[in-house]
Amino acid sequence: IKRPLNAFMLYLQDKREDLRIIYSNPATLHSMVGQCWRMETPEVKKKYQRKSEIEKEIHKKMNPNYKFQPKRK
């Protein structure tokens, strides 16, 4: 079971399509989206944080017994 997406990952999903035309290299693309995220207004960040909370609630309802357990190397 995958973890619910956090605010930045939701932002990345939205911006990835817009910037993919300009940056074909995934590393450069993610770097640019990271810079954009740091420069975003608090209102935009709050919007994505609300979306993230909704994702968490849906995930919790669909997987009530889920507990994140990272694999150790």
DAMO-V903047 format. One line per field, one symbol per residue. phi: phi as a letter, one per 40 degrees, with the letter a starting at -180 (. if undefined). A space follows every 50 residues. Layout:
# DAMO-V903047
phi->???
This chain:
# DAMO-V903047
phi->.cccccdccccddccdccccccbccdccdccccccccccccdcccccccc ccccdcccccccbcccbcbcccc
